[in-house]
Amino acid sequence: MTIQVVHSAFGPKQVRQLKEVYERARAVEAKYPESHIASKAAKRLIAAFEAVIQTDGTVLDVHWLSEADPQGNA
């Protein structure tokens, strides 16, 4: 997840929440076998976080971040 991009679209509290969701998804993926439903869901979530970032660290399309309207608790 590119912090510069996230900071431009969200505030510090939302950034912390997104980082926590990402880190917990990574922990779930590591804890369960690949065939487990929780691991599959975690992989999809991680892929969604990492989809906008190319291997060289540049951001592809962040338009969806500016349209996001997070509400409630993750």
C-alpha positions, 0 to 999 in steps of 0.5 A: 500500500502506498502511504503517499496516495492513501494520505492524500485520500484519507486522514491519519485515522483511516490510514491506520485502520487500512494498515491494520486491515492489511496486516491482519489479512497478511496474518490470516494468510500466513496462519491458515493453509492455502485451501482454507476459506479464510486464507482465500478471503485474505488473499483477495483482500491483500490483492485488492490493497496491492493492485494499484501498486506496480512492482517498481512502486509507482501507482497505477490508478488511484481514482477509486481512492478519492471516491471512497467513502469509508463509514463504520468500523473495519 
